[in-house]
């Protein structure tokens, strides 16, 4: 979602002439990469929080904290596994 919004913003900025210099274009994509990486970090822990919150006696904010503790140092491995899971679902769906 953030990448799609950035593409809309980028097309609007180039159409109005806001990003005519390569330096401004580079700054835009650096900010976009930073935003996307932040969203990816939040998605990996939120995915596990959705599972943890189903435990009896667990509340949403405690689940988010527990999920954050679980994925520390393993975010990239977890993210790659989630991507491969999505690829497998798409292949089987067809």
N, CA, C and O atoms as a Tinker XYZ file with bonds, in Angstrom:
   376  protein
     1  N      0.812000   -1.196000    0.000000    73     2
     2  CA     0.000000    0.000000    0.000000    64     1     3
     3  C      0.862000    1.270000    0.000000    63     2     4     5
     4  O      0.591000    2.180000   -0.783000    81     3
     5  N      1.883000    1.358000    0.845000    73     3     6
     6  CA     2.697000    2.571000    0.809000    64     5     7
     7  C      3.411000    2.747000   -0.528000    63     6     8     9
     8  O      3.593000    3.870000   -0.997000    81     7
     9  N      3.817000    1.627000   -1.143000    73     7    10
    10  CA     4.495000    1.737000   -2.436000    64     9    11
    11  C      3.541000    2.254000   -3.500000    63    10    12    13
    12  O      3.935000    3.053000   -4.349000    81    11
    13  N      2.290000    1.809000   -3.465000    73    11    14
    14  CA     1.299000    2.285000   -4.426000    64    13    15
    15  C      1.015000    3.774000   -4.224000    63    14    16    17
    16  O      0.890000    4.523000   -5.193000    81    15
    17  N      0.915000    4.195000   -2.973000    73    15    18
    18  CA     0.712000    5.619000   -2.707000    64    17    19
    19  C      1.914000    6.444000   -3.152000    63    18    20    21
    20  O      1.756000    7.574000   -3.615000    81    19
    21  N      3.108000    5.887000   -3.015000    73    19    22
    22  CA     4.307000    6.600000   -3.457000    64    21    23
    23  C      4.323000    6.737000   -4.979000    63    22    24    25
    24  O      4.746000    7.765000   -5.507000    81    23
    25  N      3.864000    5.703000   -5.679000    73    23    26
    26  CA     3.808000    5.803000   -7.138000    64    25    27
    27  C      2.820000    6.875000   -7.582000    63    26    28    29
    28  O      3.070000    7.591000   -8.552000    81    27
    29  N      1.712000    6.984000   -6.884000    73    27    30
    30  CA     0.742000    8.041000   -7.193000    64    29    31
    31  C      1.359000    9.406000   -6.918000    63    30    32    33
    32  O      1.233000   10.327000   -7.726000    81    31
    33  N      2.026000    9.532000   -5.775000    73    31    34
    34  CA     2.692000   10.789000   -5.435000    64    33    35
    35  C      3.803000   11.122000   -6.411000    63    34    36    37
    36  O      3.983000   12.284000   -6.779000    81    35
    37  N      4.557000   10.100000   -6.839000    73    35    38
    38  CA     5.657000   10.324000   -7.783000    64    37    39
    39  C      5.128000   10.790000   -9.141000    63    38    40    41
    40  O      5.677000   11.711000   -9.747000    81    39
    41  N      4.069000   10.154000   -9.607000    73    39    42
    42  CA     3.514000   10.570000  -10.899000    64    41    43
    43  C      2.932000   11.975000  -10.823000    63    42    44    45
    44  O      3.035000   12.742000  -11.781000    81    43
    45  N      2.324000   12.316000   -9.695000    73    43    46
    46  CA     1.793000   13.674000   -9.535000    64    45    47
    47  C      2.924000   14.695000   -9.446000    63    46    48    49
    48  O      2.821000   15.789000  -10.000000    81    47
    49  N      4.000000   14.340000   -8.752000    73    47    50
    50  CA     5.126000   15.275000   -8.602000    64    49    51
    51  C      5.863000   15.477000   -9.916000    63    50    52    53
    52  O      6.308000   16.588000  -10.203000    81    51
    53  N      6.002000   14.431000  -10.719000    73    51    54
    54  CA     6.677000   14.599000  -12.008000    64    53    55
    55  C      5.785000   15.327000  -13.006000    63    54    56    57
    56  O      6.286000   16.067000  -13.852000    81    55
    57  N      4.484000   15.131000  -12.921000    73    55    58
    58  CA     3.576000   15.817000  -13.844000    64    57    59
    59  C      3.538000   17.319000  -13.574000    63    58    60    61
    60  O      3.363000   18.110000  -14.501000    81    59
    61  N      3.699000   17.712000  -12.330000    73    59    62
    62  CA     3.684000   19.138000  -11.997000    64    61    63
    63  C      5.063000   19.776000  -12.088000    63    62    64    65
    64  O      5.193000   20.992000  -11.953000    81    63
    65  N      6.104000   18.959000  -12.317000    73    63    66
    66  CA     7.446000   19.498000  -12.449000    64    65    67
    67  C      8.166000   19.684000  -11.130000    63    66    68    69
    68  O      9.156000   20.411000  -11.061000    81    67
    69  N      7.687000   19.043000  -10.095000    73    67    70
    70  CA     8.309000   19.177000   -8.780000    64    69    71
    71  C      9.629000   18.415000   -8.698000    63    70    72    73
    72  O     10.562000   18.857000   -8.027000    81    71
    73  N      9.708000   17.283000   -9.370000    73    71    74
    74  CA    10.907000   16.447000   -9.324000    64    73    75
    75  C     11.650000   16.512000  -10.657000    63    74    76    77
    76  O     11.769000   15.497000  -11.343000    81    75
    77  N     12.143000   17.667000  -11.030000    73    75    78
    78  CA    12.851000   17.804000  -12.299000    64    77    79
    79  C     14.343000   17.570000  -12.150000    63    78    80    81
    80  O     15.004000   17.194000  -13.119000    81    79
    81  N     14.887000   17.783000  -10.965000    73    79    82
    82  CA    16.306000   17.578000  -10.715000    64    81    83
    83  C     16.503000   16.164000  -10.176000    63    82    84    85
    84  O     15.694000   15.681000   -9.384000    81    83
    85  N     17.587000   15.495000  -10.608000    73    83    86
    86  CA    17.834000   14.117000  -10.186000    64    85    87
    87  C     18.025000   14.005000   -8.679000    63    86    88    89
    88  O     17.683000   12.982000   -8.088000    81    87
    89  N     18.566000   15.040000   -8.054000    73    87    90
    90  CA    18.774000   15.017000   -6.613000    64    89    91
    91  C     17.445000   14.940000   -5.869000    63    90    92    93
    92  O     17.314000   14.191000   -4.901000    81    91
    93  N     16.470000   15.705000   -6.316000    73    91    94
    94  CA    15.148000   15.659000   -5.682000    64    93    95
    95  C     14.495000   14.301000   -5.904000    63    94    96    97
    96  O     13.826000   13.773000   -5.016000    81    95
    97  N     14.690000   13.747000   -7.081000    73    95    98
    98  CA    14.162000   12.422000   -7.395000    64    97    99
    99  C     14.794000   11.367000   -6.479000    63    98   100   101
   100  O     14.103000   10.486000   -5.967000    81    99
   101  N     16.106000   11.464000   -6.280000    73    99   102
   102  CA    16.813000   10.533000   -5.405000    64   101   103
   103  C     16.312000   10.653000   -3.965000    63   102   104   105
   104  O     16.102000    9.638000   -3.300000    81   103
   105  N     16.121000   11.871000   -3.482000    73   103   106
   106  CA    15.615000   12.061000   -2.124000    64   105   107
   107  C     14.226000   11.460000   -1.959000    63   106   108   109
   108  O     13.911000   10.884000   -0.917000    81   107
   109  N     13.397000   11.595000   -2.987000    73   107   110
   110  CA    12.055000   11.023000   -2.937000    64   109   111
   111  C     12.125000    9.509000   -2.789000    63   110   112   113
   112  O     11.413000    8.941000   -1.962000    81   111
   113  N     12.975000    8.840000   -3.580000    73   111   114
   114  CA    13.047000    7.386000   -3.529000    64   113   115
   115  C     13.744000    6.889000   -2.276000    63   114   116   117
   116  O     13.450000    5.787000   -1.813000    81   115
   117  N     14.653000    7.663000   -1.715000    73   115   118
   118  CA    15.254000    7.287000   -0.431000    64   117   119
   119  C     14.191000    7.322000    0.666000    63   118   120   121
   120  O     14.113000    6.416000    1.496000    81   119
   121  N     13.378000    8.370000    0.662000    73   119   122
   122  CA    12.293000    8.465000    1.646000    64   121   123
   123  C     11.285000    7.340000    1.444000    63   122   124   125
   124  O     10.758000    6.799000    2.415000    81   123
   125  N     11.016000    6.989000    0.204000    73   123   126
   126  CA    10.085000    5.902000   -0.074000    64   125   127
   127  C     10.644000    4.565000    0.392000    63   126   128   129
   128  O      9.908000    3.757000    0.959000    81   127
   129  N     11.916000    4.318000    0.169000    73   127   130
   130  CA    12.539000    3.078000    0.638000    64   129   131
   131  C     12.520000    2.974000    2.151000    63   130   132   133
   132  O     12.294000    1.899000    2.707000    81   131
   133  N     12.760000    4.096000    2.812000    73   131   134
   134  CA    12.722000    4.108000    4.271000    64   133   135
   135  C     11.308000    3.808000    4.776000    63   134   136   137
   136  O     11.136000    3.052000    5.733000    81   135
   137  N     10.313000    4.393000    4.142000    73   135   138
   138  CA     8.924000    4.147000    4.521000    64   137   139
   139  C      8.546000    2.691000    4.299000    63   138   140   141
   140  O      7.914000    2.074000    5.157000    81   139
   141  N      8.932000    2.138000    3.148000    73   139   142
   142  CA     8.604000    0.741000    2.863000    64   141   143
   143  C      9.279000   -0.208000    3.840000    63   142   144   145
   144  O      8.660000   -1.178000    4.279000    81   143
   145  N     10.528000    0.049000    4.188000    73   143   146
   146  CA    11.209000   -0.836000    5.133000    64   145   147
   147  C     10.568000   -0.757000    6.523000    63   146   148   149
   148  O     10.491000   -1.763000    7.228000    81   147
   149  N     10.115000    0.419000    6.913000    73   147   150
   150  CA     9.423000    0.555000    8.195000    64   149   151
   151  C      8.110000   -0.225000    8.187000    63   150   152   153
   152  O      7.771000   -0.881000    9.172000    81   151
   153  N      7.383000   -0.158000    7.094000    73   151   154
   154  CA     6.120000   -0.891000    6.989000    64   153   155
   155  C      6.367000   -2.389000    7.011000    63   154   156   157
   156  O      5.600000   -3.129000    7.628000    81   155
   157  N      7.420000   -2.852000    6.353000    73   155   158
   158  CA     7.737000   -4.278000    6.349000    64   157   159
   159  C      8.076000   -4.753000    7.755000    63   158   160   161
   160  O      7.663000   -5.840000    8.159000    81   159
   161  N      8.816000   -3.956000    8.495000    73   159   162
   162  CA     9.146000   -4.310000    9.879000    64   161   163
   163  C      7.880000   -4.420000   10.716000    63   162   164   165
   164  O      7.741000   -5.347000   11.514000    81   163
   165  N      6.962000   -3.488000   10.539000    73   163   166
   166  CA     5.724000   -3.526000   11.317000    64   165   167
   167  C      4.826000   -4.684000   10.898000    63   166   168   169
   168  O      4.121000   -5.250000   11.735000    81   167
   169  N      4.839000   -5.042000    9.625000    73   167   170
   170  CA     3.987000   -6.130000    9.151000    64   169   171
   171  C      4.429000   -7.468000    9.725000    63   170   172   173
   172  O      3.590000   -8.289000   10.096000    81   171
   173  N      5.743000   -7.699000    9.804000    73   171   174
   174  CA     6.201000   -8.999000   10.302000    64   173   175
   175  C      5.805000   -9.224000   11.754000    63   174   176   177
   176  O      5.393000  -10.326000   12.116000    81   175
   177  N      5.922000   -8.214000   12.576000    73   175   178
   178  CA     5.528000   -8.418000   13.981000    64   177   179
   179  C      4.012000   -8.425000   14.138000    63   178   180   181
   180  O      3.490000   -9.123000   15.007000    81   179
   181  N      3.302000   -7.671000   13.322000    73   179   182
   182  CA     1.838000   -7.650000   13.410000    64   181   183
   183  C      1.243000   -8.982000   12.995000    63   182   184   185
   184  O      0.229000   -9.409000   13.548000    81   183
   185  N      1.862000   -9.644000   12.027000    73   183   186
   186  CA     1.384000  -10.962000   11.601000    64   185   187
   187  C      1.390000  -11.937000   12.770000    63   186   188   189
   188  O      0.426000  -12.677000   12.967000    81   187
   189  N      2.468000  -11.944000   13.544000    73   187   190
   190  CA     2.536000  -12.824000   14.701000    64   189   191
   191  C      1.626000  -12.350000   15.828000    63   190   192   193
   192  O      1.118000  -13.168000   16.595000    81   191
   193  N      1.416000  -11.056000   15.937000    73   191   194
   194  CA     0.518000  -10.545000   16.972000    64   193   195
   195  C     -0.911000  -11.013000   16.719000    63   194   196   197
   196  O     -1.658000  -11.255000   17.666000    81   195
   197  N     -1.297000  -11.144000   15.452000    73   195   198
   198  CA    -2.634000  -11.647000   15.140000    64   197   199
   199  C     -2.823000  -13.085000   15.606000    63   198   200   201
   200  O     -3.931000  -13.489000   15.958000    81   199
   201  N     -1.758000  -13.841000   15.607000    73   199   202
   202  CA    -1.833000  -15.219000   16.086000    64   201   203
   203  C     -1.796000  -15.261000   17.615000    63   202   204   205
   204  O     -2.552000  -16.006000   18.239000    81   203
   205  N     -0.925000  -14.467000   18.207000    73   203   206
   206  CA    -0.752000  -14.475000   19.661000    64   205   207
   207  C     -2.003000  -13.975000   20.374000    63   206   208   209
   208  O     -2.312000  -14.440000   21.472000    81   207
   209  N     -2.721000  -13.046000   19.775000    73   207   210
   210  CA    -3.888000  -12.467000   20.440000    64   209   211
   211  C     -5.013000  -13.485000   20.606000    63   210   212   213
   212  O     -5.936000  -13.257000   21.388000    81   211
   213  N     -4.950000  -14.599000   19.885000    73   211   214
   214  CA    -5.989000  -15.616000   20.033000    64   213   215
   215  C     -5.793000  -16.482000   21.272000    63   214   216   217
   216  O     -6.678000  -17.266000   21.615000    81   215
   217  N     -4.655000  -16.360000   21.951000    73   215   218
   218  CA    -4.432000  -17.125000   23.183000    64   217   219
   219  C     -5.367000  -16.626000   24.288000    63   218   220   221
   220  O     -5.676000  -15.436000   24.342000    81   219
   221  N     -5.811000  -17.508000   25.153000    73   219   222
   222  CA    -6.708000  -17.083000   26.226000    64   221   223
   223  C     -6.026000  -16.095000   27.173000    63   222   224   225
   224  O     -4.885000  -16.304000   27.584000    81   223
   225  N     -6.724000  -15.034000   27.507000    73   223   226
   226  CA    -6.220000  -14.040000   28.446000    64   225   227
   227  C     -5.231000  -13.052000   27.846000    63   226   228   229
   228  O     -4.622000  -12.275000   28.581000    81   227
   229  N     -5.059000  -13.063000   26.544000    73   227   230
   230  CA    -4.107000  -12.160000   25.894000    64   229   231
   231  C     -4.871000  -10.965000   25.328000    63   230   232   233
   232  O     -5.923000  -11.113000   24.706000    81   231
   233  N     -4.322000   -9.796000   25.557000    73   231   234
   234  CA    -4.916000   -8.564000   25.072000    64   233   235
   235  C     -4.100000   -8.031000   23.901000    63   234   236   237
   236  O     -2.928000   -8.382000   23.768000    81   235
   237  N     -4.685000   -7.196000   23.050000    73   235   238
   238  CA    -3.998000   -6.774000   21.821000    64   237   239
   239  C     -2.636000   -6.112000   22.032000    63   238   240   241
   240  O     -1.682000   -6.458000   21.336000    81   239
   241  N     -2.519000   -5.183000   22.958000    73   239   242
   242  CA    -1.245000   -4.504000   23.134000    64   241   243
   243  C     -0.184000   -5.419000   23.737000    63   242   244   245
   244  O      1.000000   -5.286000   23.427000    81   243
   245  N     -0.602000   -6.341000   24.593000    73   243   246
   246  CA     0.346000   -7.338000   25.117000    64   245   247
   247  C      0.786000   -8.284000   24.011000    63   246   248   249
   248  O      1.934000   -8.728000   23.990000    81   247
   249  N     -0.128000   -8.595000   23.087000    73   247   250
   250  CA     0.212000   -9.467000   21.957000    64   249   251
   251  C      1.212000   -8.791000   21.029000    63   250   252   253
   252  O      2.129000   -9.442000   20.529000    81   251
   253  N      1.045000   -7.499000   20.796000    73   251   254
   254  CA     1.989000   -6.768000   19.944000    64   253   255
   255  C      3.370000   -6.751000   20.582000    63   254   256   257
   256  O      4.375000   -6.926000   19.893000    81   255
   257  N      3.425000   -6.541000   21.891000    73   255   258
   258  CA     4.714000   -6.527000   22.593000    64   257   259
   259  C      5.361000   -7.903000   22.557000    63   258   260   261
   260  O      6.567000   -8.013000   22.337000    81   259
   261  N      4.577000   -8.950000   22.771000    73   259   262
   262  CA     5.117000  -10.315000   22.737000    64   261   263
   263  C      5.592000  -10.679000   21.337000    63   262   264   265
   264  O      6.624000  -11.332000   21.184000    81   263
   265  N      4.854000  -10.269000   20.322000    73   263   266
   266  CA     5.257000  -10.557000   18.945000    64   265   267
   267  C      6.537000   -9.820000   18.587000    63   266   268   269
   268  O      7.396000  -10.363000   17.893000    81   267
   269  N      6.667000   -8.601000   19.051000    73   267   270
   270  CA     7.904000   -7.855000   18.816000    64   269   271
   271  C      9.097000   -8.529000   19.441000    63   270   272   273
   272  O     10.184000   -8.545000   18.864000    81   271
   273  N      8.894000   -9.096000   20.637000    73   271   274
   274  CA     9.981000   -9.824000   21.303000    64   273   275
   275  C     10.327000  -11.113000   20.564000    63   274   276   277
   276  O     11.482000  -11.540000   20.572000    81   275
   277  N      9.337000  -11.736000   19.928000    73   275   278
   278  CA     9.581000  -12.989000   19.212000    64   277   279
   279  C     10.377000  -12.792000   17.920000    63   278   280   281
   280  O     11.212000  -13.629000   17.579000    81   279
   281  N     10.132000  -11.716000   17.214000    73   279   282
   282  CA    10.738000  -11.552000   15.889000    64   281   283
   283  C     12.048000  -10.768000   15.898000    63   282   284   285
   284  O     12.627000  -10.533000   14.837000    81   283
   285  N     12.515000  -10.369000   17.049000    73   283   286
   286  CA    13.771000   -9.614000   17.117000    64   285   287
   287  C     14.904000  -10.475000   16.548000    63   286   288   289
   288  O     15.127000  -11.599000   16.997000    81   287
   289  N     15.607000   -9.938000   15.564000    73   287   290
   290  CA    16.726000  -10.639000   14.956000    64   289   291
   291  C     16.347000  -11.655000   13.902000    63   290   292   293
   292  O     17.227000  -12.240000   13.269000    81   291
   293  N     15.060000  -11.881000   13.695000    73   291   294
   294  CA    14.611000  -12.884000   12.723000    64   293   295
   295  C     13.666000  -12.310000   11.680000    63   294   296   297
   296  O     13.023000  -13.068000   10.954000    81   295
   297  N     13.570000  -11.005000   11.589000    73   295   298
   298  CA    12.577000  -10.388000   10.712000    64   297   299
   299  C     12.770000  -10.750000    9.242000    63   298   300   301
   300  O     11.795000  -11.042000    8.551000    81   299
   301  N     13.985000  -10.736000    8.763000    73   299   302
   302  CA    14.225000  -11.029000    7.352000    64   301   303
   303  C     13.876000  -12.471000    7.025000    63   302   304   305
   304  O     13.258000  -12.745000    5.997000    81   303
   305  N     14.268000  -13.390000    7.893000    73   303   306
   306  CA    13.947000  -14.800000    7.668000    64   305   307
   307  C     12.430000  -15.018000    7.680000    63   306   308   309
   308  O     11.903000  -15.761000    6.851000    81   307
   309  N     11.747000  -14.388000    8.594000    73   307   310
   310  CA    10.293000  -14.509000    8.681000    64   309   311
   311  C      9.637000  -13.902000    7.448000    63   310   312   313
   312  O      8.703000  -14.475000    6.886000    81   311
   313  N     10.128000  -12.741000    7.032000    73   311   314
   314  CA     9.563000  -12.083000    5.861000    64   313   315
   315  C      9.747000  -12.932000    4.611000    63   314   316   317
   316  O      8.820000  -13.056000    3.810000    81   315
   317  N     10.919000  -13.515000    4.432000    73   315   318
   318  CA    11.142000  -14.367000    3.261000    64   317   319
   319  C     10.238000  -15.591000    3.278000    63   318   320   321
   320  O      9.749000  -16.018000    2.232000    81   319
   321  N     10.013000  -16.154000    4.451000    73   319   322
   322  CA     9.102000  -17.300000    4.543000    64   321   323
   323  C      7.669000  -16.902000    4.223000    63   322   324   325
   324  O      6.943000  -17.659000    3.579000    81   323
   325  N      7.258000  -15.721000    4.667000    73   323   326
   326  CA     5.908000  -15.252000    4.331000    64   325   327
   327  C      5.765000  -15.015000    2.828000    63   326   328   329
   328  O      4.718000  -15.303000    2.249000    81   327
   329  N      6.813000  -14.493000    2.201000    73   327   330
   330  CA     6.770000  -14.277000    0.747000    64   329   331
   331  C      6.672000  -15.612000    0.017000    63   330   332   333
   332  O      5.880000  -15.754000   -0.914000    81   331
   333  N      7.480000  -16.599000    0.439000    73   331   334
   334  CA     7.421000  -17.905000   -0.191000    64   333   335
   335  C      6.065000  -18.570000    0.028000    63   334   336   337
   336  O      5.575000  -19.286000   -0.846000    81   335
   337  N      5.464000  -18.337000    1.183000    73   335   338
   338  CA     4.134000  -18.866000    1.437000    64   337   339
   339  C      3.133000  -18.257000    0.464000    63   338   340   341
   340  O      2.267000  -18.955000   -0.062000    81   339
   341  N      3.256000  -16.949000    0.227000    73   339   342
   342  CA     2.374000  -16.289000   -0.731000    64   341   343
   343  C      2.579000  -16.795000   -2.145000    63   342   344   345
   344  O      1.612000  -16.962000   -2.890000    81   343
   345  N      3.832000  -17.044000   -2.529000    73   343   346
   346  CA     4.116000  -17.592000   -3.861000    64   345   347
   347  C      3.500000  -18.983000   -3.988000    63   346   348   349
   348  O      2.905000  -19.308000   -5.016000    81   347
   349  N      3.638000  -19.796000   -2.959000    73   347   350
   350  CA     3.047000  -21.137000   -2.985000    64   349   351
   351  C      1.534000  -21.093000   -3.092000    63   350   352   353
   352  O      0.940000  -21.892000   -3.815000    81   351
   353  N      0.915000  -20.183000   -2.392000    73   351   354
   354  CA    -0.549000  -20.054000   -2.473000    64   353   355
   355  C     -0.975000  -19.645000   -3.881000    63   354   356   357
   356  O     -1.958000  -20.161000   -4.413000    81   355
   357  N     -0.235000  -18.722000   -4.475000    73   355   358
   358  CA    -0.577000  -18.282000   -5.841000    64   357   359
   359  C     -0.405000  -19.428000   -6.825000    63   358   360   361
   360  O     -1.241000  -19.608000   -7.711000    81   359
   361  N      0.665000  -20.207000   -6.688000    73   359   362
   362  CA     0.876000  -21.335000   -7.598000    64   361   363
   363  C     -0.187000  -22.406000   -7.438000    63   362   364   365
   364  O     -0.654000  -22.966000   -8.429000    81   363
   365  N     -0.572000  -22.696000   -6.216000    73   363   366
   366  CA    -1.595000  -23.727000   -5.991000    64   365   367
   367  C     -2.962000  -23.225000   -6.427000    63   366   368   369
   368  O     -3.775000  -24.008000   -6.917000    81   367
   369  N     -3.226000  -21.968000   -6.263000    73   367   370
   370  CA    -4.520000  -21.382000   -6.606000    64   369   371
   371  C     -4.811000  -21.550000   -8.089000    63   370   372   373
   372  O     -5.948000  -21.793000   -8.494000    81   371
   373  N     -3.772000  -21.417000   -8.880000    73   371   374
   374  CA    -3.935000  -21.486000  -10.318000    64   373   375
   375  C     -4.308000  -22.866000  -10.712000    63   374   376
   376  O     -4.496000  -23.141000  -11.897000    81   375
